[in-house]
Amino acid sequence: MLATTATSPSVSSHPSNKRVWVFPTSSGTIRKRGTYQRFIIVCMTQQVSSITKRVLARQMAKKFGMSLRNAYTHTYIELNDSLIPSGIVEQDGVVPATRGPRVFQINGVPCFRLSKFGILVACSLDEIDIDKRMLLFAEYLETDSLWHQDPRKEELLSHLQAYPEFTLELLKRGVIEYLEGKADHPLSILPTRKRKGIFSS
């Protein structure tokens, strides 16, 4: 198993799982709020850059057949009460605003993107094509500053290429256990050979 240390890549303290309903409950169902949370995460994986709440709301309104006002309310709640506090989504700068609330005209409109942890969550969602999820996971391992030099990286990439469905399913279990506070890192569930050094058990 992967040994985790204080330098575990890009995932720090455990997020609160009280308002994160991305995955099915013990009965196998997904809460309505969880459906919205999953949709927001999927939308963010489809963006070349970060995205504003209003753009997300327009996509949610179209997807779920609701008014733009209601969609914006759901977007606001899921981001501010769940996805941002849990570390799945993070703010990524602002864009200028020439109208709307004065605070936005002064400070700009906040934009959001998936965090490193959010990318791992996205890799666990079946709504996203498996090739896209493989690419996201590979990019996570290749671009994260700590994983870039990690001796376990090539082994994980090899697992991913040889057994994509199995590896992503294990990753999903790791993400769930991390959200529930049962794992120190979402990737700790993935099997790798024991190695000597700071990453060995």
Backbone as CSV, one residue per row, in Angstrom:
resi,resn,N_x,N_y,N_z,CA_x,CA_y,CA_z,C_x,C_y,C_z
1,MET,0.845,-1.192,0.000,0.000,0.000,0.000,0.876,1.236,0.000
2,LEU,0.339,2.353,-0.494,1.091,3.590,-0.469,1.274,4.064,0.951
3,ALA,2.476,4.407,1.299,2.731,4.987,2.609,2.572,6.482,2.506
4,THR,1.833,7.098,3.410,1.634,8.529,3.381,2.467,9.186,4.443
5,THR,2.942,10.366,4.126,3.766,11.116,5.046,3.232,12.519,5.147
6,ALA,3.927,13.344,5.907,3.510,14.730,6.044,3.598,15.471,4.721
7,THR,4.297,14.896,3.748,4.430,15.541,2.455,3.523,14.912,1.412
8,SER,2.445,14.260,1.837,1.523,13.655,0.887,1.069,14.700,-0.113
9,PRO,1.127,14.407,-1.412,0.926,15.393,-2.447,-0.425,16.083,-2.446
10,SER,-0.425,17.383,-2.242,-1.529,18.294,-2.520,-2.846,17.988,-1.830
11,VAL,-2.874,17.143,-0.851,-4.081,16.910,-0.082,-3.688,17.007,1.376
12,SER,-4.254,17.967,2.081,-3.819,18.179,3.452,-4.791,17.568,4.441
13,SER,-5.429,18.393,5.257,-6.294,17.875,6.307,-7.576,17.301,5.732
14,HIS,-8.219,16.433,6.507,-9.450,15.808,6.046,-10.556,16.833,5.882
15,PRO,-11.255,16.811,4.744,-12.407,17.687,4.583,-13.594,17.153,5.370
16,SER,-14.513,18.038,5.709,-15.731,17.595,6.377,-16.634,16.924,5.357
17,ASN,-17.159,15.766,5.704,-18.012,15.021,4.781,-19.493,15.294,5.017
18,LYS,-19.825,16.172,5.972,-21.221,16.362,6.354,-22.072,16.903,5.211
19,ARG,-21.480,17.708,4.350,-22.253,18.313,3.269,-21.749,17.906,1.898
20,VAL,-20.905,16.900,1.845,-20.427,16.381,0.562,-21.205,15.108,0.259
21,TRP,-22.064,15.171,-0.741,-22.906,14.031,-1.086,-22.677,13.606,-2.528
22,VAL,-21.428,13.657,-2.954,-21.076,13.323,-4.333,-21.313,11.843,-4.629
23,PHE,-21.118,10.996,-3.614,-21.211,9.551,-3.837,-22.502,8.992,-3.239
24,PRO,-22.942,7.818,-3.721,-24.188,7.227,-3.223,-24.139,6.962,-1.720
25,THR,-25.308,6.991,-1.098,-25.436,6.662,0.309,-25.359,5.148,0.474
26,SER,-25.465,4.684,1.704,-25.412,3.249,1.972,-26.542,2.499,1.277
27,SER,-27.634,3.198,0.953,-28.756,2.565,0.248,-28.557,2.550,-1.265
28,GLY,-27.442,3.134,-1.721,-27.146,3.115,-3.145,-27.722,4.272,-3.929
29,THR,-28.309,5.246,-3.253,-28.902,6.391,-3.928,-28.033,7.636,-3.738
30,ILE,-28.195,8.588,-4.644,-27.476,9.855,-4.552,-28.476,10.954,-4.216
31,ARG,-28.190,11.716,-3.190,-29.070,12.820,-2.817,-29.191,13.810,-3.977
32,LYS,-30.279,14.585,-3.966,-30.465,15.604,-5.001,-29.311,16.587,-4.988
33,ARG,-28.882,17.000,-3.796,-27.750,17.918,-3.704,-26.480,17.271,-4.246
34,GLY,-26.360,15.973,-4.043,-25.210,15.259,-4.583,-25.207,15.281,-6.102
35,THR,-26.392,15.202,-6.696,-26.503,15.291,-8.156,-26.000,16.640,-8.647
36,TYR,-26.368,17.714,-7.929,-25.892,19.042,-8.303,-24.380,19.157,-8.111
37,GLN,-23.883,18.598,-7.022,-22.443,18.655,-6.762,-21.670,17.922,-7.848
38,ARG,-22.140,16.754,-8.228,-21.481,15.995,-9.289,-21.509,16.775,-10.603
39,PHE,-22.633,17.401,-10.892,-22.755,18.157,-12.136,-21.753,19.305,-12.181
40,ILE,-21.598,20.014,-11.068,-20.636,21.118,-11.012,-19.224,20.605,-11.271
41,ILE,-18.874,19.489,-10.650,-17.541,18.920,-10.838,-17.324,18.517,-12.293
42,VAL,-18.334,17.878,-12.890,-18.227,17.469,-14.295,-18.050,18.691,-15.187
43,CYS,-18.835,19.744,-14.940,-18.720,20.970,-15.743,-17.313,21.536,-15.679
44,MET,-16.724,21.513,-14.504,-15.389,22.086,-14.339,-14.322,21.282,-15.075
45,THR,-14.536,19.990,-15.248,-13.556,19.195,-15.998,-13.627,19.494,-17.490
46,GLN,-14.737,20.078,-17.932,-14.923,20.366,-19.348,-14.425,21.754,-19.739
47,GLN,-13.971,22.542,-18.761,-13.532,23.905,-19.013,-12.034,23.960,-19.289
48,VAL,-11.661,24.803,-20.232,-10.249,25.027,-20.506,-9.635,25.862,-19.384
49,SER,-10.436,26.794,-18.850,-9.979,27.640,-17.757,-11.002,27.588,-16.633
50,SER,-10.854,28.466,-15.650,-11.794,28.501,-14.528,-13.146,29.047,-14.988
51,ILE,-14.135,28.966,-14.110,-15.515,29.270,-14.490,-16.199,30.056,-13.376
52,THR,-17.126,30.938,-13.739,-17.856,31.730,-12.751,-19.124,31.000,-12.320
53,LYS,-19.696,31.442,-11.210,-20.939,30.845,-10.731,-22.073,31.045,-11.724
54,ARG,-22.095,32.206,-12.383,-23.185,32.464,-13.321,-23.114,31.530,-14.532
55,VAL,-21.924,31.271,-15.038,-21.784,30.345,-16.154,-22.209,28.940,-15.726
56,LEU,-21.792,28.539,-14.520,-22.217,27.242,-13.988,-23.734,27.180,-13.856
57,ALA,-24.332,28.278,-13.382,-25.782,28.317,-13.183,-26.523,28.165,-14.509
58,ARG,-26.016,28.801,-15.558,-26.661,28.671,-16.867,-26.630,27.221,-17.344
59,GLN,-25.518,26.546,-17.130,-25.421,25.145,-17.538,-26.325,24.260,-16.685
60,MET,-26.413,24.571,-15.381,-27.284,23.797,-14.499,-28.749,23.996,-14.869
61,ALA,-29.123,25.231,-15.196,-30.512,25.520,-15.580,-30.893,24.716,-16.817
62,LYS,-29.982,24.640,-17.772,-30.246,23.886,-18.995,-30.323,22.393,-18.717
63,LYS,-29.430,21.894,-17.883,-29.377,20.461,-17.593,-30.603,19.983,-16.834
64,PHE,-31.021,20.744,-15.825,-32.091,20.281,-14.934,-33.437,20.949,-15.209
65,GLY,-33.520,21.779,-16.233,-34.791,22.388,-16.609,-35.360,23.301,-15.547
66,MET,-34.510,24.090,-14.916,-34.960,25.023,-13.875,-34.670,26.450,-14.299
67,SER,-35.231,27.400,-13.567,-34.986,28.804,-13.881,-33.536,29.151,-13.567
68,LEU,-33.045,30.190,-14.203,-31.674,30.624,-13.955,-31.509,31.066,-12.504
69,ARG,-32.547,31.682,-11.952,-32.477,32.129,-10.552,-32.307,30.939,-9.618
70,ASN,-33.115,29.905,-9.797,-33.004,28.712,-8.950,-31.668,28.008,-9.159
71,ALA,-31.222,27.953,-10.410,-29.951,27.310,-10.705,-28.800,28.056,-10.027
72,TYR,-28.877,29.378,-10.024,-27.811,30.156,-9.377,-27.812,29.896,-7.869
73,THR,-29.010,29.797,-7.284,-29.109,29.510,-5.846,-28.466,28.166,-5.523
74,HIS,-28.786,27.133,-6.316,-28.199,25.811,-6.094,-26.681,25.847,-6.286
75,THR,-26.233,26.547,-7.316,-24.793,26.660,-7.569,-24.094,27.326,-6.397
76,TYR,-24.674,28.423,-5.925,-24.095,29.164,-4.800,-24.002,28.278,-3.555
77,ILE,-25.093,27.581,-3.247,-25.128,26.750,-2.038,-24.104,25.619,-2.123
78,GLU,-24.075,24.911,-3.246,-23.173,23.757,-3.348,-21.707,24.170,-3.345
79,LEU,-21.392,25.301,-3.950,-20.014,25.770,-3.917,-19.635,26.258,-2.518
80,ASN,-20.442,27.163,-1.973,-20.066,27.821,-0.711,-20.240,26.943,0.518
81,ASP,-21.222,26.052,0.507,-21.484,25.220,1.682,-20.805,23.856,1.623
82,SER,-20.393,23.423,0.436,-19.890,22.054,0.311,-18.563,21.955,-0.428
83,LEU,-18.564,22.286,-1.700,-17.416,21.976,-2.545,-16.179,22.807,-2.223
84,ILE,-16.372,24.079,-1.864,-15.223,24.904,-1.487,-14.723,24.548,-0.087
85,PRO,-15.588,24.485,0.944,-15.100,24.108,2.284,-14.437,22.731,2.335
86,SER,-14.885,21.808,1.491,-14.311,20.455,1.499,-12.988,20.383,0.749
87,GLY,-12.628,21.450,0.056,-11.370,21.449,-0.681,-11.458,20.847,-2.068
88,ILE,-12.667,20.585,-2.546,-12.842,20.023,-3.883,-12.729,21.107,-4.949
89,VAL,-13.229,22.293,-4.646,-13.187,23.441,-5.555,-12.438,24.576,-4.875
90,GLU,-11.715,25.365,-5.665,-10.993,26.510,-5.126,-11.178,27.707,-6.045
91,GLN,-11.052,28.903,-5.475,-11.152,30.106,-6.295,-9.890,30.260,-7.127
92,ASP,-10.086,30.755,-8.350,-8.962,30.922,-9.270,-9.056,32.286,-9.942
93,GLY,-8.805,33.329,-9.168,-8.799,34.673,-9.719,-10.180,35.248,-9.934
94,VAL,-10.225,36.365,-10.653,-11.478,37.064,-10.938,-11.457,37.548,-12.385
95,VAL,-12.658,37.866,-12.888,-12.778,38.512,-14.192,-13.442,39.864,-13.982
96,PRO,-13.096,40.875,-14.781,-13.679,42.213,-14.606,-15.185,42.193,-14.828
97,ALA,-15.885,43.067,-14.131,-17.336,43.200,-14.279,-17.680,44.663,-14.496
98,THR,-18.482,44.951,-15.505,-18.896,46.331,-15.792,-20.310,46.616,-15.314
99,ARG,-21.009,45.571,-14.888,-22.364,45.754,-14.343,-22.623,44.693,-13.301
100,GLY,-23.809,44.759,-12.703,-24.100,43.850,-11.603,-23.784,44.507,-10.275
101,PRO,-23.751,43.737,-9.178,-23.461,44.294,-7.849,-22.157,45.098,-7.856
102,ARG,-22.163,46.209,-7.119,-21.002,47.096,-7.104,-19.740,46.386,-6.612
103,VAL,-19.904,45.456,-5.657,-18.732,44.747,-5.145,-18.024,43.985,-6.259
104,PHE,-18.793,43.463,-7.234,-18.192,42.764,-8.361,-17.523,43.748,-9.320
105,GLN,-18.135,44.935,-9.479,-17.536,45.930,-10.352,-16.203,46.413,-9.792
106,ILE,-16.095,46.440,-8.473,-14.863,46.903,-7.831,-13.820,45.787,-7.777
107,ASN,-14.253,44.620,-7.309,-13.314,43.525,-7.049,-13.243,42.482,-8.154
108,GLY,-14.195,42.508,-9.076,-14.251,41.492,-10.121,-15.124,40.313,-9.712
109,VAL,-15.464,39.486,-10.683,-16.312,38.303,-10.442,-15.408,37.098,-10.186
110,PRO,-15.568,36.430,-9.038,-14.710,35.277,-8.731,-14.884,34.137,-9.732
111,CYS,-13.771,33.489,-10.054,-13.781,32.303,-10.902,-13.330,31.105,-10.070
112,PHE,-13.756,29.926,-10.477,-13.480,28.729,-9.695,-12.976,27.597,-10.585
113,ARG,-12.218,26.697,-9.966,-11.695,25.524,-10.648,-11.616,24.373,-9.651
114,LEU,-11.398,23.179,-10.155,-11.170,22.036,-9.278,-9.795,22.154,-8.643
115,SER,-9.711,21.825,-7.378,-8.414,21.731,-6.714,-7.741,20.426,-7.137
116,LYS,-6.527,20.190,-6.651,-5.873,18.911,-6.915,-6.723,17.759,-6.382
117,PHE,-7.273,17.932,-5.180,-8.156,16.909,-4.626,-9.416,16.773,-5.472
118,GLY,-9.934,17.905,-5.948,-11.124,17.879,-6.794,-10.911,17.093,-8.067
119,ILE,-9.693,17.148,-8.607,-9.375,16.374,-9.801,-9.476,14.878,-9.506
120,LEU,-9.005,14.471,-8.328,-9.119,13.057,-7.957,-10.583,12.652,-7.787
121,VAL,-11.402,13.559,-7.243,-12.838,13.283,-7.134,-13.438,13.115,-8.524
122,ALA,-13.060,14.010,-9.439,-13.577,13.938,-10.803,-13.205,12.614,-11.462
123,CYS,-12.014,12.118,-11.169,-11.569,10.833,-11.733,-12.433,9.673,-11.249
124,SER,-13.248,9.916,-10.223,-14.079,8.864,-9.624,-15.519,8.887,-10.129
125,LEU,-15.854,9.831,-11.015,-17.242,10.002,-11.451,-17.495,9.332,-12.793
126,ASP,-18.480,8.459,-12.827,-18.780,7.696,-14.036,-19.344,8.559,-15.159
127,GLU,-19.872,9.754,-14.832,-20.403,10.632,-15.873,-19.321,11.090,-16.837
128,ILE,-18.087,11.033,-16.385,-16.963,11.468,-17.204,-16.394,10.255,-17.938
129,ASP,-16.148,10.410,-19.222,-15.609,9.325,-20.038,-14.327,8.772,-19.422
130,ILE,-14.150,7.454,-19.500,-13.004,6.831,-18.846,-11.673,7.335,-19.404
131,ASP,-11.634,7.625,-20.713,-10.394,8.154,-21.284,-10.061,9.516,-20.681
132,LYS,-11.098,10.339,-20.453,-10.896,11.645,-19.842,-10.428,11.493,-18.404
133,ARG,-11.011,10.528,-17.690,-10.610,10.317,-16.295,-9.175,9.800,-16.209
134,MET,-8.804,8.927,-17.132,-7.420,8.452,-17.168,-6.466,9.613,-17.422
135,LEU,-6.860,10.497,-18.350,-6.022,11.648,-18.669,-5.887,12.576,-17.463
136,LEU,-7.002,12.813,-16.762,-6.971,13.675,-15.581,-6.055,13.108,-14.507
137,PHE,-6.152,11.797,-14.280,-5.328,11.168,-13.249,-3.851,11.212,-13.641
138,ALA,-3.578,10.923,-14.912,-2.188,10.963,-15.379,-1.616,12.373,-15.268
139,GLU,-2.430,13.384,-15.619,-1.966,14.769,-15.520,-1.731,15.164,-14.069
140,TYR,-2.596,14.661,-13.178,-2.392,14.924,-11.754,-1.027,14.411,-11.305
141,LEU,-0.703,13.183,-11.671,0.564,12.593,-11.258,1.753,13.277,-11.924
142,GLU,1.574,13.728,-13.165,2.680,14.325,-13.907,2.946,15.773,-13.514
143,THR,1.897,16.501,-13.138,2.051,17.942,-12.923,2.162,18.343,-11.460
144,ASP,1.698,17.505,-10.544,1.815,17.858,-9.139,3.297,17.920,-8.751
145,SER,3.686,18.980,-8.083,5.108,19.211,-7.801,5.727,18.110,-6.949
146,LEU,4.979,17.537,-6.021,5.513,16.482,-5.175,5.511,15.128,-5.871
147,TRP,4.428,14.831,-6.602,4.370,13.542,-7.299,5.355,13.483,-8.459
148,HIS,5.754,14.648,-8.983,6.659,14.661,-10.127,7.966,13.928,-9.819
149,GLN,8.425,14.006,-8.581,9.666,13.349,-8.182,9.431,12.082,-7.363
150,ASP,8.174,11.687,-7.216,7.838,10.542,-6.379,8.180,9.234,-7.093
151,PRO,8.938,8.340,-6.474,9.294,7.070,-7.130,8.093,6.166,-7.392
152,ARG,6.947,6.477,-6.784,5.754,5.653,-6.997,4.997,6.048,-8.253
153,LYS,5.323,7.218,-8.842,4.532,7.754,-9.945,4.466,6.808,-11.139
154,GLU,5.599,6.318,-11.602,5.615,5.470,-12.794,4.844,4.181,-12.573
155,GLU,4.905,3.680,-11.346,4.165,2.450,-11.049,2.656,2.695,-11.111
156,LEU,2.219,3.829,-10.583,0.794,4.163,-10.641,0.351,4.378,-12.087
157,LEU,1.177,5.048,-12.883,0.838,5.246,-14.288,0.759,3.914,-15.024
158,SER,1.637,2.994,-14.661,1.607,1.660,-15.270,0.332,0.925,-14.897
159,HIS,-0.061,1.000,-13.607,-1.336,0.397,-13.170,-2.493,0.984,-13.966
160,LEU,-2.466,2.304,-14.146,-3.559,2.991,-14.834,-3.693,2.526,-16.278
161,GLN,-2.578,2.373,-16.969,-2.622,1.956,-18.369,-3.012,0.485,-18.521
162,ALA,-2.529,-0.354,-17.613,-2.799,-1.784,-17.724,-4.196,-2.163,-17.247
163,TYR,-4.651,-1.524,-16.185,-5.945,-1.852,-15.570,-6.719,-0.567,-15.259
164,PRO,-7.161,0.162,-16.279,-7.794,1.470,-16.040,-9.047,1.419,-15.175
165,GLU,-9.978,0.499,-15.491,-11.221,0.440,-14.719,-10.943,0.085,-13.262
166,PHE,-10.086,-0.905,-13.060,-9.768,-1.344,-11.704,-9.055,-0.244,-10.920
167,THR,-8.094,0.419,-11.563,-7.343,1.476,-10.886,-8.247,2.647,-10.507
168,LEU,-9.133,3.048,-11.421,-10.025,4.169,-11.138,-11.068,3.800,-10.078
169,GLU,-11.470,2.533,-10.061,-12.413,2.093,-9.025,-11.734,2.109,-7.662
170,LEU,-10.471,1.697,-7.603,-9.724,1.776,-6.350,-9.555,3.236,-5.915
171,LEU,-9.271,4.097,-6.889,-9.141,5.517,-6.582,-10.445,6.057,-5.997
172,LYS,-11.562,5.655,-6.576,-12.867,6.075,-6.070,-13.039,5.661,-4.607
173,ARG,-12.688,4.425,-4.298,-12.776,3.952,-2.907,-11.868,4.774,-2.008
174,GLY,-10.682,5.121,-2.516,-9.758,5.926,-1.729,-10.286,7.315,-1.461
175,VAL,-10.919,7.916,-2.461,-11.507,9.246,-2.291,-12.626,9.203,-1.254
176,ILE,-13.476,8.175,-1.345,-14.577,8.039,-0.391,-14.040,7.867,1.028
177,GLU,-13.041,6.996,1.185,-12.469,6.771,2.516,-11.800,8.036,3.052
178,TYR,-11.175,8.804,2.164,-10.556,10.054,2.599,-11.616,11.042,3.071
179,LEU,-12.713,11.153,2.327,-13.801,12.045,2.719,-14.408,11.628,4.055
180,GLU,-14.431,10.329,4.307,-15.002,9.820,5.556,-13.997,9.822,6.696
181,GLY,-12.768,10.258,6.428,-11.750,10.308,7.472,-11.124,8.965,7.784
182,LYS,-11.258,8.012,6.870,-10.728,6.666,7.095,-9.369,6.454,6.429
183,ALA,-8.904,7.423,5.656,-7.617,7.311,4.972,-6.886,8.635,5.086
184,ASP,-5.555,8.565,5.095,-4.740,9.768,5.207,-4.576,10.482,3.879
185,HIS,-4.823,9.774,2.794,-4.677,10.348,1.454,-5.544,9.536,0.497
186,PRO,-6.183,10.172,-0.491,-7.029,9.417,-1.421,-6.307,8.312,-2.178
187,LEU,-4.996,8.448,-2.366,-4.257,7.439,-3.122,-3.657,6.345,-2.252
188,SER,-3.875,6.411,-0.958,-3.245,5.430,-0.074,-3.801,4.032,-0.264
189,ILE,-4.939,3.921,-0.928,-5.546,2.611,-1.136,-4.942,1.890,-2.339
190,LEU,-4.266,2.623,-3.219,-3.710,2.007,-4.421,-2.469,1.192,-4.085
191,PRO,-2.386,-0.044,-4.572,-1.230,-0.911,-4.254,0.007,-0.516,-5.041
192,THR,1.143,-0.461,-4.344,2.440,-0.289,-5.008,3.448,-1.140,-4.262
193,ARG,4.557,-1.445,-4.911,5.612,-2.192,-4.242,6.232,-1.318,-3.164
194,LYS,6.615,-1.938,-2.057,7.278,-1.195,-0.995,8.659,-0.752,-1.475
195,ARG,8.989,0.483,-1.167,10.274,1.016,-1.567,10.990,1.566,-0.338
196,LYS,12.298,1.591,-0.409,13.061,2.166,0.670,13.037,3.686,0.548
197,GLY,13.197,4.360,1.661,13.218,5.819,1.630,12.054,6.396,2.392
198,ILE,11.803,7.682,2.211,10.794,8.368,3.020,9.377,7.930,2.677
199,PHE,9.175,7.277,1.522,7.830,6.876,1.148,7.532,5.429,1.507
200,SER,8.456,4.725,2.047,8.224,3.314,2.374,7.522,3.186,3.715
201,SER,6.858,2.038,3.907,6.098,1.820,5.159,7.041,1.627,6.322
